[in-house]
Amino acid sequence: MQLIGRYSSPFVRRVAVTMQHYGMAYEHHSVMPFGAGRGQVARLNPIARVPVLRLDDGEMLVDSAAILDHLDEVAGPEHALVPANGKARRRVLALLAIALGSNEKLVTALYERHFRPKELWHQPWIEACEGQVRDGYLWLEEQFTGPWFTGQAMSQADLTVAVFWSFGMAKRPGIFAKLACPKLRVLSERLEATPAFKAAPPETEMLSNQLGN
Ligand SMILES: N[C@@H](CCC(=O)N[C@@H](CS)C(=O)NCC(=O)O)C(=O)O
């Protein structure tokens, strides 16, 4: 399998960490969906987004949720990080929906600050997005009763929130360091120290480094 996209993308990284966790071998192609890399990504995904997972028979999967759904199927119900059915599955998907939504709003605000000239930044829009980010993480913090989100076993909710938390801390430390989310912080630090996370560290980012806190 080939995983396309840089680990500096939290969507790519959650796929990579999951593959490491499952012990699945893959080739990593660290390509950005912007600038010089855009054409290469567009040949694999019509909307030029990462992650893309190319399966051994050439089939192309796009979108981290669809990719993870496939990987869970390959891992099998005993090992899958999202339960196969019922209330347990709905619970993990509900947590993931808020984590993904919060992270998407963070990325939206980052893109506003990266792609538009500073004098055209629309501050009310940035603040609205960042308010949604805060509300999402505060809700997730409330849901976390430990040792994992859904009890005694790690799920995709834990892995994804840990990846997204690290991304938020790196990109907008001024927001994330002030968030009253001690349980999410500990969860992220705990998982970042595991072999699966260490095997897929975020590369030095080339985009959005100069955006302030
Ligand atoms: N819902 C998608 C989001 C993927 C996404 O936004 N990827 C970003 C990189 S962090 C990207 O490719 N951005 C380029 C673009 O949106 O044009 C997923 O979960 O895979």
Ligand as a Chemical Component Dictionary entry (heavy atoms), coordinates in Angstrom:
data_LIG
# 
_chem_comp.id                   LIG 
_chem_comp.type                 NON-POLYMER 
_chem_comp.pdbx_formal_charge   0 
_chem_comp.three_letter_code    LIG 
# 
loop_
_chem_comp_atom.comp_id 
_chem_comp_atom.atom_id 
_chem_comp_atom.alt_atom_id 
_chem_comp_atom.type_symbol 
_chem_comp_atom.charge 
_chem_comp_atom.model_Cartn_x 
_chem_comp_atom.model_Cartn_y 
_chem_comp_atom.model_Cartn_z 
_chem_comp_atom.pdbx_ordinal 
LIG N1  N1  N 0 -12.163 15.252 5.195  1  
LIG C1  C1  C 0 -10.836 15.074 4.673  2  
LIG C2  C2  C 0 -10.015 16.344 4.905  3  
LIG C3  C3  C 0 -8.649  16.248 4.257  4  
LIG C4  C4  C 0 -7.949  17.596 4.196  5  
LIG O1  O1  O 0 -8.529  18.654 4.452  6  
LIG N2  N2  N 0 -6.673  17.540 3.830  7  
LIG C5  C5  C 0 -5.925  18.776 3.650  8  
LIG C6  C6  C 0 -4.521  18.617 4.211  9  
LIG S1  S1  S 0 -4.568  18.866 5.966  10 
LIG C7  C7  C 0 -5.825  19.052 2.173  11 
LIG O2  O2  O 0 -5.591  18.171 1.383  12 
LIG N3  N3  N 0 -6.022  20.323 1.806  13 
LIG C8  C8  C 0 -5.972  20.758 0.463  14 
LIG C9  C9  C 0 -7.267  21.371 0.036  15 
LIG O3  O3  O 0 -8.270  21.277 0.777  16 
LIG O4  O4  O 0 -7.298  21.938 -1.036 17 
LIG C10 C10 C 0 -10.172 13.865 5.335  18 
LIG O5  O5  O 0 -10.565 13.521 6.467  19 
LIG O6  O6  O 0 -9.309  13.235 4.719  20 
# 
loop_
_chem_comp_bond.comp_id 
_chem_comp_bond.atom_id_1 
_chem_comp_bond.atom_id_2 
_chem_comp_bond.value_order 
_chem_comp_bond.pdbx_ordinal 
LIG N1  C1  SING 1  
LIG C1  C2  SING 2  
LIG C1  C10 SING 3  
LIG C2  C3  SING 4  
LIG C3  C4  SING 5  
LIG C4  O1  DOUB 6  
LIG C4  N2  SING 7  
LIG N2  C5  SING 8  
LIG C5  C6  SING 9  
LIG C5  C7  SING 10 
LIG C6  S1  SING 11 
LIG C7  O2  DOUB 12 
LIG C7  N3  SING 13 
LIG N3  C8  SING 14 
LIG C8  C9  SING 15 
LIG C9  O3  DOUB 16 
LIG C9  O4  SING 17 
LIG C10 O5  DOUB 18 
LIG C10 O6  SING 19 
# 
